[in-house]
Amino acid sequence: MTTPPVLVTGAAGFIGSFVSQRLLDRGEAVVGLDNLNDYYDPRLKRARLEQLQSHPGFTFVELDCADREGVAAVFATHGFKRVVHLAAQAGVRHSLTHPHDYVDSNITGYLTMLEGCRATEADHLVYASSSSVYGGNTKMPWSVRDSVDHPITLYAASKKANELMAHTYSHLFGLPTTGLRFFTVYGPWGRPDMALFLFTEAILKKEKLKVFNHGRHSRDFTYVDDIVEGIIRVLDTPATPMPGYDPLHPDPGSSNVPWRVYNIGNGQRVELLRYIELIEEELGMKADMDLLPLQPGDVPDSLSDVQALTDDIGYTPSVPVEVGVPNFVRWYREYYGV
């Protein structure tokens, strides 16, 4: 009997395209789903997609996850047993002005995935959560055992909702689900709305960099290769009920049903000004910075505790910013011919 393909949603996106390629490289068949929306330049999405479509094991479906009938039909056709759900409306700041986008994509679209997995009795759903669920928490590093009851943006609230929705399906239908709280992912082919892209572009154009919180941000920057390695390892290790789970003293990161959430980060905090310095060094150009106040919805710092992921699947991030940032800058210059 032929093994069903893996469904990867958001396959034309930054992380989704890398995950799809990694699965193809190890001999898996992949169905990639993406709506190719214009949140950022669709030409970049299509360029990522072209690389995947050169592989005979890849099938592309242009579809919005919120299309209930369309998604149900794709699940019925392929009988997916493993799903990596990365499609979502991203961007903390965008959520301040376009809240309905987050309900349509991150809530309605997510529900169609859960329903699809229920229909095919899937073996594992791995989905993108976010470090933003930690909201205003100031205790560092952030642990999956910490409370995430105080999100400060609708984007963060939608990701926490995903974790809760997954738990109900794990409880009611025995669906193994694993949520991964991504920490500031960066690297070649990255999203144009993220800091590394914006800063590189501005320096090359000799424009002012908008640096919020007067540059006093620090972030747990995680290179895309480390993220993808973690996703694939998690996909291969379906969630199980936690042995010895005590409902009298519940652990927020696990359950007595096949449901887990993990942090997936680098475990190192890097100052934003150091990040900019690395771009300057690779470009051989200095940045002209406009130091601005903290923006609504932003947090000053982030730092992941990834011990649970290390213990359970052997996750070990290995790419420091001193390697990752120059890799991105070199890709940017080649891709845009700068």
Salt bridges, closest charged atoms under 4 A:
GLU28 OE2 - ARG26 NH2 3.07
GLU28 OE1 - ARG82 NH2 2.84
ASP41 OD2 - ARG43 NH2 3.03
ASP101 OD2 - HIS94 NE2 3.08
GLU115 OE2 - ARG118 NE 2.98
ASP146 OD1 - LYS139 NZ 3.26
ASP149 OD1 - LYS160 NZ 2.48
GLU163 OE1 - ARG181 NH2 2.77
ASP193 OD1 - ARG191 NE 2.77
GLU201 OE2 - LYS205 NZ 3.59
GLU229 OE1 - ARG22 NH1 2.92
GLU229 OE2 - ARG233 NE 2.73
ASP236 OD2 - ARG26 NH1 2.80
ASP246 OD2 - HIS249 ND1 2.90
ASP251 OD2 - ARG145 NE 3.54
GLU277 OE1 - ARG274 NH1 2.54
GLU280 OE1 - LYS286 NZ 3.56
GLU281 OE2 - ARG274 NH1 3.71
GLU282 OE2 - ARG330 NH1 3.42
ASP288 OD1 - LYS208 NZ 3.36
ASP298 OD2 - ARG93 NH2 2.75
ASP298 OD2 - HIS217 NE2 3.83
ASP312 OD2 - ARG260 NH1 3.38
GLU322 OE2 - ARG274 NH2 3.48
